[in-house]
Amino acid sequence: MASNPLLAPIFPAGKEPLPPGFTEEDRAQLMQAKKTQDWMTFAMESCAAKTIMAGGGGFAIGAFFSLMSASFAYEDPLLRQQTQAGLNTGQKAKEIFKDMGKGMWRSGKGFGKVGALFAGTECVIEGYRAKNDITNSVAAGFVAGGILARNSGPKAAFGGGLAFAAFSAAIDLFLRREPPDDE
């Protein structure tokens, strides 16, 4: 019987050929490593993991921006003397660090909420549509913007949705652009 070079060989599960340099004794370890890799891939592609990672990243970025802006907030020596009259240097430093920490927490929470809301919404839309295109980020931006502005009324929610959708589209177009051909 001649084998057909145009057909892919079919092997029973667990009896596939081993990579070069591996023996039959290594098969159990390879199968366990593959199983672990499959679970990690599944976990990282889940909407919950994407939402948590985006929220954590947003929190870190918001806290960092707040830390950077806080360094400029204490540049006015006259204002600093008025607000901290009667405090020694250690007490002044403690108050400054406490104020910076509160600002970092507040800003981090805001950025984290926006990141988690957008990433979770985009993941759910992408899962529902079974496509990865710009429509997902625009729709997620519209929904997230509307949710974030909902307390200001329907007109503001619609405007917030449009603004966030436009921003999402601009970022997505920038990230999906074709790299230039350098010759």
VENSUL-V586196 format. One record per pair of residues at least 6 apart in sequence whose C-alpha atoms are under 7 Angstrom apart, sorted by the first residue. I is the first residue (numbers start at 0). J is the second residue. D is the distance in Angstrom with one decimal. If there is no record, write none. Layout:
i=I j=J d=D
i=I j=J d=D
This chain:
i=42 j=48 d=6.6
i=43 j=49 d=6.8
i=46 j=119 d=5.9
i=46 j=122 d=5.5
i=46 j=123 d=6.8
i=49 j=118 d=6.5
i=49 j=119 d=6.8
i=50 j=115 d=4.7
i=50 j=118 d=5.4
i=50 j=119 d=4.8
i=51 j=115 d=6.4
i=53 j=114 d=5.1
i=53 j=115 d=5.1
i=53 j=118 d=6.3
i=54 j=111 d=4.1
i=54 j=112 d=6.1
i=54 j=114 d=5.1
i=54 j=115 d=4.2
i=55 j=111 d=6.0
i=56 j=111 d=6.9
i=57 j=107 d=6.7
i=57 j=110 d=4.8
i=57 j=111 d=4.1
i=57 j=114 d=5.4
i=58 j=107 d=4.0
i=58 j=108 d=5.7
i=58 j=110 d=5.5
i=58 j=111 d=4.2
i=59 j=107 d=6.2
i=60 j=107 d=6.9
i=61 j=103 d=7.0
i=61 j=106 d=5.1
i=61 j=107 d=4.1
i=61 j=110 d=5.2
i=62 j=103 d=4.3
i=62 j=104 d=6.4
i=62 j=106 d=5.8
i=62 j=107 d=4.5
i=65 j=102 d=6.2
i=65 j=103 d=5.1
i=65 j=106 d=6.2
i=66 j=99 d=6.6
i=66 j=103 d=6.2
i=69 j=99 d=6.2
i=73 j=79 d=6.7
i=83 j=91 d=6.5
i=116 j=143 d=6.2
i=117 j=139 d=6.0
i=117 j=140 d=6.4
i=117 j=143 d=5.6
i=120 j=139 d=5.4
i=121 j=135 d=5.7
i=121 j=136 d=5.8
i=121 j=139 d=4.9
i=124 j=135 d=6.0
i=125 j=131 d=6.2
i=125 j=135 d=5.8
i=133 j=168 d=6.8
i=133 j=171 d=6.4
i=136 j=167 d=5.9
i=136 j=168 d=6.7
i=137 j=164 d=4.7
i=137 j=167 d=5.7
i=137 j=168 d=5.5
i=138 j=164 d=6.6
i=140 j=160 d=6.5
i=140 j=163 d=4.9
i=140 j=164 d=4.2
i=140 j=167 d=5.7
i=141 j=160 d=3.9
i=141 j=161 d=5.7
i=141 j=163 d=5.8
i=141 j=164 d=4.6
i=142 j=160 d=6.0
i=143 j=160 d=6.7
i=144 j=156 d=6.9
i=144 j=159 d=4.7
i=144 j=160 d=3.9
i=144 j=163 d=5.1
i=145 j=156 d=4.3
i=145 j=157 d=5.8
i=145 j=159 d=5.4
i=145 j=160 d=4.3
i=146 j=156 d=6.8
i=148 j=155 d=6.0
i=148 j=156 d=4.6
i=148 j=159 d=5.8
i=149 j=156 d=4.9
